[in-house]
Amino acid sequence: MESLKEANEYIKEVENTFSKPQLVDKDRKLKIGVDLGTSNIVIVVLDEQNKPVAGELYKASVVRDGIVVDYLNAVNIVKKLKVNLEKKLNRSLNYAATAIPPGIGGGNTKVIRNVVEAAGFEVTNIIDEPTAASLVLNIKNGAVVDIGGGTTGISILKNGEVIYSGDEPTGGHHLTLVISGNFGLEYEKADTFKVKDENYNMVFNLVRPVIEKMADIVSHHIIGYDVDTIYLVGGTCCLKNIESIVEKYTKVKTIKTYNPLLVTPIGIAMSSEAKD
């Protein structure tokens, strides 16, 4: 798939700017995306032609099941990342887009907007997360499954339009709980243990039943729709071979991008209005 290859190369380019920001002329307009995730807060900066400029990521637990549960910390973290980026780029950043998971009510949408605005941004637009991901993948049809820290969002696209959205309170948080309980580790230590390469075989076998449950959930959401491909994004999908389990249980071709954690934040930035 040529489009997926291009998407993966683009994601790598964006990833590189987190450590090596690209300085741009101050008269160039920028597009900024703020992603408030369950496990991470990410800001991505692109230029007006969607060329990668810079990015910041901070591990945080200020959102649970798509809802902001620690407002002040959320604001302070976004503000800190904003300041870091302004120092890197030697310019002020004033406008940003943000996103909401599928199924989130209007009240929570307002809270997410308030967090971004309280951190010093003017919000240009709010997009739903799977639609943001589809912009990066450049797809018109199929199911985008965003497995984050606390939720699994499922959106089905047809001819570029979202025709169905669903959200389930299951994600990487639940994998961490299994590891924590099995090894008697504190939650934070279990979360670190989970992502270490040397622990992969042990972790994968342990959390496989939870992943199978997630795959079963996806299966139920896509029943009755003509879905020929599932695209996996979200931080939890960084787990190696998660796509093979989803494909086995859904019986639908399943594709995972390079560094799925960054897909939605990049798409949010792409959706943003280019501003000074």
C-alpha positions as CSV (number, residue, x, y, z in Angstrom):
1,M,0.0,0.0,0.0
2,E,1.7,3.1,-1.3
3,S,-0.4,5.5,0.8
4,L,0.6,3.6,4.1
5,K,4.2,3.7,3.1
6,E,4.0,7.4,2.6
7,A,2.2,7.9,5.9
8,N,4.8,5.9,7.8
9,E,7.6,8.0,6.2
10,Y,5.7,11.1,7.2
11,I,5.2,10.0,10.8
12,K,9.0,9.3,11.0
13,E,9.7,12.8,9.8
14,V,7.4,14.3,12.4
15,E,8.9,12.0,15.1
16,N,12.4,13.3,14.3
17,T,11.4,16.9,14.9
18,F,10.7,16.1,18.5
19,S,14.4,16.0,19.1
20,K,15.5,18.1,16.1
21,P,13.0,21.0,15.5
22,Q,13.0,22.7,12.1
23,L,13.4,26.4,12.3
24,V,11.1,28.3,10.0
25,D,10.9,32.0,9.0
26,K,8.7,34.0,11.4
27,D,6.5,35.1,8.5
28,R,5.5,31.4,7.8
29,K,2.2,30.3,9.2
30,L,2.0,27.3,11.4
31,K,-0.6,24.6,12.2
32,I,-0.6,23.2,15.7
33,G,-2.4,20.2,17.2
34,V,-2.9,19.5,20.9
35,D,-3.8,16.0,21.9
36,L,-4.9,15.4,25.5
37,G,-4.5,11.6,25.9
38,T,-5.0,9.3,28.8
39,S,-1.3,8.5,29.1
40,N,0.3,11.3,27.1
41,I,-0.2,14.9,26.2
42,V,1.3,15.6,22.7
43,I,1.7,18.9,20.7
44,V,2.7,18.7,17.1
45,V,3.7,21.7,15.0
46,L,3.5,21.7,11.2
47,D,4.0,24.5,8.6
48,E,1.1,25.6,6.3
49,Q,2.0,22.8,3.8
50,N,2.0,20.2,6.6
51,K,5.8,19.9,6.7
52,P,6.9,18.8,10.1
53,V,8.4,21.5,12.3
54,A,8.5,20.4,16.0
55,G,6.8,18.4,18.7
56,E,6.6,17.8,22.4
57,L,5.3,14.8,24.4
58,Y,4.7,14.5,28.2
59,K,3.5,11.4,30.0
60,A,0.5,12.4,32.1
61,S,-2.6,11.0,33.8
62,V,-4.9,14.0,33.6
63,V,-7.5,12.3,31.4
64,R,-9.5,9.2,32.1
65,D,-11.8,7.5,29.6
66,G,-11.7,10.7,27.4
67,I,-12.7,13.0,30.3
68,V,-10.3,15.6,31.9
69,V,-10.0,14.6,35.6
70,D,-7.2,16.9,36.6
71,Y,-7.9,20.3,35.0
72,L,-5.1,22.3,36.6
73,N,-2.4,19.8,35.8
74,A,-3.7,19.5,32.3
75,V,-3.5,23.2,31.8
76,N,0.0,23.4,33.3
77,I,1.4,20.6,31.2
78,V,0.0,22.1,27.9
79,K,1.4,25.5,29.0
80,K,4.8,24.0,29.7
81,L,4.9,22.2,26.4
82,K,3.9,25.4,24.6
83,V,6.7,27.3,26.3
84,N,9.2,24.6,25.4
85,L,8.1,24.8,21.7
86,E,8.2,28.6,21.7
87,K,11.8,28.5,23.0
88,K,12.8,25.9,20.4
89,L,11.2,27.9,17.5
90,N,12.0,31.4,18.8
91,R,8.5,32.6,18.2
92,S,5.1,32.7,20.0
93,L,2.5,30.1,19.3
94,N,-1.0,31.4,19.6
95,Y,-3.4,29.1,17.8
96,A,-4.1,25.3,18.0
97,A,-6.6,22.6,17.1
98,T,-7.5,19.9,19.5
99,A,-9.6,16.7,19.4
100,I,-12.2,14.6,21.2
101,P,-12.7,10.8,21.3
102,P,-15.9,9.4,19.7
103,G,-19.0,9.5,21.9
104,I,-17.8,12.3,24.2
105,G,-20.6,14.7,25.2
106,G,-20.7,18.5,24.7
107,G,-19.7,19.3,28.3
108,N,-16.5,17.4,28.0
109,T,-15.7,18.9,24.6
110,K,-16.0,22.3,26.3
111,V,-13.6,21.3,29.1
112,I,-11.0,20.1,26.5
113,R,-11.3,23.4,24.7
114,N,-11.0,25.3,28.0
115,V,-7.8,23.4,28.9
116,V,-6.1,24.4,25.6
117,E,-7.3,28.0,25.9
118,A,-6.3,28.3,29.5
119,A,-2.8,27.2,28.4
120,G,-2.6,30.2,26.1
121,F,-3.9,29.0,22.7
122,E,-6.8,30.2,20.8
123,V,-8.6,27.0,19.6
124,T,-9.1,27.1,15.8
125,N,-11.2,23.9,15.6
126,I,-12.0,20.6,17.4
127,I,-12.0,17.4,15.4
128,D,-12.9,13.9,16.4
129,E,-9.8,11.7,16.9
130,P,-10.5,9.0,14.3
131,T,-11.1,11.6,11.6
132,A,-7.8,13.2,12.6
133,A,-6.1,9.8,12.2
134,S,-7.7,9.3,8.7
135,L,-6.1,12.6,7.5
136,V,-2.6,11.2,8.2
137,L,-3.4,7.8,6.7
138,N,-5.0,9.4,3.7
139,I,-7.8,6.9,3.6
140,K,-11.5,7.3,2.5
141,N,-12.8,3.9,3.5
142,G,-12.3,1.4,6.3
143,A,-12.3,1.4,10.1
144,V,-10.0,3.5,12.2
145,V,-9.5,1.9,15.7
146,D,-7.7,4.2,18.1
147,I,-6.6,2.3,21.2
148,G,-5.3,4.8,23.7
149,G,-4.5,4.6,27.4
150,G,-8.1,4.5,28.6
151,T,-10.4,4.1,25.6
152,T,-10.8,2.4,22.3
153,G,-12.5,4.5,19.7
154,I,-13.9,3.0,16.6
155,S,-14.9,5.0,13.5
156,I,-16.0,3.7,10.2
157,L,-15.4,5.8,7.1
158,K,-17.1,5.6,3.7
159,N,-16.0,7.9,0.9
160,G,-14.1,10.1,3.4
161,E,-17.1,10.6,5.7
162,V,-17.5,9.1,9.2
163,I,-20.7,7.0,9.1
164,Y,-20.3,5.4,12.5
165,S,-18.5,6.1,15.7
166,G,-18.2,4.2,18.9
167,D,-16.2,4.3,22.1
168,E,-15.4,1.7,24.7
169,P,-13.6,2.3,28.1
170,T,-10.9,-0.2,27.4
171,G,-7.2,0.6,26.7
172,G,-3.6,0.4,27.7
173,H,-4.5,1.2,31.3
174,H,-6.2,-2.2,31.5
175,L,-3.1,-3.9,30.3
176,T,-1.1,-2.2,32.9
177,L,-3.5,-3.2,35.6
178,V,-3.1,-6.9,34.6
179,I,0.7,-6.6,34.8
180,S,0.5,-4.8,38.1
181,G,-1.7,-7.4,39.6
182,N,0.3,-10.4,38.3
183,F,3.7,-9.2,39.4
184,G,2.6,-7.2,42.5
185,L,4.1,-4.0,41.0
186,E,2.9,-0.4,41.6
187,Y,1.0,1.0,38.7
188,E,3.7,3.3,37.5
189,K,6.3,0.5,37.6
190,A,4.0,-1.9,35.8
191,D,3.5,0.8,33.1
192,T,7.3,1.0,32.6
193,F,7.7,-2.8,32.7
194,K,5.1,-3.1,30.0
195,V,7.0,-1.3,27.3
196,K,10.5,-2.7,27.8
197,D,11.6,-4.9,24.9
198,E,13.2,-7.6,27.1
199,N,9.8,-8.1,28.8
200,Y,7.8,-8.4,25.6
201,N,7.2,-12.2,25.5
202,M,6.1,-12.3,29.1
203,V,3.9,-9.2,28.8
204,F,2.3,-10.2,25.5
205,N,1.2,-13.7,26.8
206,L,-0.1,-12.1,30.0
207,V,-2.2,-9.3,28.3
208,R,-3.3,-11.3,25.3
209,P,-6.7,-12.0,26.8
210,V,-7.3,-8.3,27.2
211,I,-6.3,-7.6,23.6
212,E,-8.6,-10.4,22.5
213,K,-11.4,-8.7,24.4
214,M,-10.6,-5.4,22.6
215,A,-10.6,-7.2,19.2
216,D,-14.0,-8.8,20.1
217,I,-15.3,-5.3,20.9
218,V,-14.1,-4.0,17.5
219,S,-15.8,-7.0,15.9
220,H,-19.2,-6.1,17.4
221,H,-18.9,-2.4,16.4
222,I,-18.2,-3.2,12.7
223,I,-21.0,-5.7,12.3
224,G,-23.3,-4.7,9.5
225,Y,-20.8,-2.4,7.8
226,D,-18.7,-3.1,4.7
227,V,-15.2,-2.8,6.3
228,D,-12.4,-4.4,4.3
229,T,-9.5,-2.9,6.3
230,I,-8.9,-1.9,10.0
231,Y,-6.3,0.7,10.7
232,L,-4.8,0.7,14.2
233,V,-3.6,3.9,15.8
234,G,-3.1,5.0,19.4
235,G,-0.3,4.5,22.0
236,T,-1.5,1.0,23.0
237,C,-1.0,-0.2,19.4
238,C,2.8,0.3,19.9
239,L,2.6,-3.2,21.4
240,K,4.2,-5.6,18.9
241,N,1.8,-8.0,17.1
242,I,-1.4,-6.5,18.4
243,E,-2.5,-6.2,14.8
244,S,-2.3,-10.0,14.3
245,I,-4.7,-10.6,17.2
246,V,-7.2,-8.0,15.9
247,E,-7.0,-9.5,12.4
248,K,-7.5,-13.0,13.7
249,Y,-10.6,-12.1,15.8
250,T,-12.3,-9.7,13.4
251,K,-11.3,-11.6,10.2
252,V,-10.6,-8.2,8.6
253,K,-7.3,-7.2,7.2
254,T,-5.6,-5.1,9.9
255,I,-2.8,-2.6,9.4
256,K,-0.7,-0.8,12.0
257,T,1.2,2.4,11.3
258,Y,4.7,3.3,12.4
259,N,4.6,4.8,15.9
260,P,0.8,4.8,16.2
261,L,1.0,7.1,19.2
262,L,1.7,10.1,17.0
263,V,-0.9,9.5,14.3
264,T,-3.8,11.3,16.0
265,P,-1.7,14.3,17.2
266,I,-0.4,14.8,13.7
267,G,-3.9,14.6,12.2
268,I,-5.1,17.2,14.7
269,A,-2.3,19.6,13.6
270,M,-3.2,18.9,9.9
271,S,-6.8,19.9,10.6
272,S,-5.8,23.1,12.2
273,E,-6.1,26.5,10.5
274,A,-2.7,27.9,9.5
275,K,-2.0,31.0,11.5
276,D,0.8,33.4,12.4
